[in-house]
C-alpha cells in the first residue's frame, strides 16, 4: 500500500511540475535569397531588398505553459537606425489553447481590434526521419501544406510550411500558429523565403507582467473569411 501511495504521489508531483512549467523562446528572422531574386530588374530588386531587410530585423517571442501560448513580435525601444517598415510589419498576437482547441490572431486595423479565429487542426503534418541539433536540442523535420481561397486575390493560395521540432520539449507550439506536433518548433518557414530560428530557449522563465497567458476578450471575433470581407469592403465601391 505504501509503494502504491508513493507512486501516486510522485505522479501527481510530476504532473503539477509540468503544469507550472513556463517556456520562453526568442526567434530571429533570416532571409533566403533565391536565384530568381538575383535575376530581378535592379529597381525591383532594390524594392524587394528594402522590404526583406526590414523583415530580417524583426524578432519574435513565444511565451507558453502546458496549455496556452502567446506568440508576438518582440517589443523594442525605437532607435534612429530602425527601419520604419519594421514597426508596421508582422504585427499581431497569436493565441493558442491546446486544451480548448482554440487558435486566434489579434490584430488592430484602422483603430479597431479584431480577433481572427482559425481552424485549430488546419495543419496535417508529415514527420520525417531527418534530424539536426538546434540550441542543443535534437529536432525532427516536419512538412505540411495548406490551401485556402483568397477573396482579395481571387484564387487559391497554397503555403508549404516546413519546420524543425524537438520532442525534448513536449509542448505543441510554434511561430505564427504552426502547431500540432509532438514537440516545440525551433525553426520554421512558411514560404521558403523567410526562416524563423530560435535563438534563445528558456525552460523556466518568470512571466512578464505585460504578458498574460489569457484568451483575448477585447475586440470583434471574426473568421478568416469575415476578416477578408472587412478588408476588401472599402475597395468594393457602391453597388449599382
Secondary structure, DSSP 4 states (H G I P E B T S, - for coil): -HHHHHHHHHHHHHHHHHHH--EEEEEEEEE---HHHHTS-HHHHHHHHHHHHHHHT-EEEEEE-SSEEEEEEPP----TTS-GGGGTTT--EEEEETTTTEEEEEEEETTEEEEEE--TT----EEEEEEEEETTEEEEEEE--EEEEETTTTEEEEE--EEEEETTS-----GGG---SSSEEEEEESSSSEEEEEEEEETTPPPPTT-------SSEEEEHHHHHHHHHHHHH----
